Amino acid sequence: MLFFRRRLVGAIALSLCLFAMTTISNSGNEGEASAIEPSGLRPVYPAEYDCSPITSEYASWIDVDGTRRDEIHSGVDAGRLGEWVIAPGPGTVRAVWRANWKWGSEGALMIRHDRQDLNLSNGPQFYYSEFDHLDFNEIKHFKPGDRIERGQRLARVTRPGENESYLPEVHWEVWKADHDKLTWRENRYGAPDWWNDSAELVDPLSMLALQNPPADGKSVLITPFDPGSDYSGFRGFTYIIACKRK
Ligand SMILES: [Zn+2]
C-alpha cells in the first residue's frame, strides 16, 4: 500500500536529490509507477501446510479489499489479524521508526540482509526487508544493529495506521542495494522516510525462488520457515508468516 521511492541514478548532489524528490512528491506518481514492472512470478502454496496467503502481489493495482490502488504495489501484502510476521532470513535491524504512508501513524521495521546472510555468492551486497503497517509499540524494542535470526518473530499483523477501518495486513517490500548508506527525509505525510541511491525494488517472491527455482520460471513455491530445519546452506528467503502443518 506504499508509494514507491523513485530511484535517482548517478552522482546527483543530495540537495538536488531532495529538490527533485519534493518535486516528484508534489507532481504525482506517473513516472514512479512505470518503474515497477510485474515480475510474472506467482505464489504456489505447499500442500502439506496451511499458509496465510499473499493478499496483494507485487506490481498489482488491486488492493487487499479488491479496490484499485492509487499507485502500483511496491511489495506484497499478507497475513491475517494477529498472525506473527517472522523474519524471512538472517539479518540485522537497520531501522525502526514511526511511519506514516497516508493511513496514519504506524510502525515500520527495516532489516538488512547481507548477501552472505542469504548464502548468495554474487549479486548485490545488501537486501532490505521493510515491514510496514506494524504496531510501533510491538517493534520499538528493536534497535539498529540487533541481530535477527531467520524465523524470528517480529510483530503481529495489524491494520494500516492502526486504524479499525482498514483490513489487516503486513506490507513487505524488498530492496537490493550495492551500499548501505541511508539518508532520511520527511515524506508528504510528515513522517520519516529513507533514501539509498543504490536501492532498487525487487519482487519479494524472487527471493523466495532462489532455493527452489521454479521449473516454469513463474510458479514460486512458498517455503514455510521450519524451526527444525538446517538453514546453514539455504539460499534466499523463507515465508514471512508462520505456516501450520496440516
Ligand atoms: Zn502493500
Residues whose N, C-alpha, C, O or C-beta is under 5 A from the ligand:
A	BS01	ZN	M1 L2 V76 D77 H171
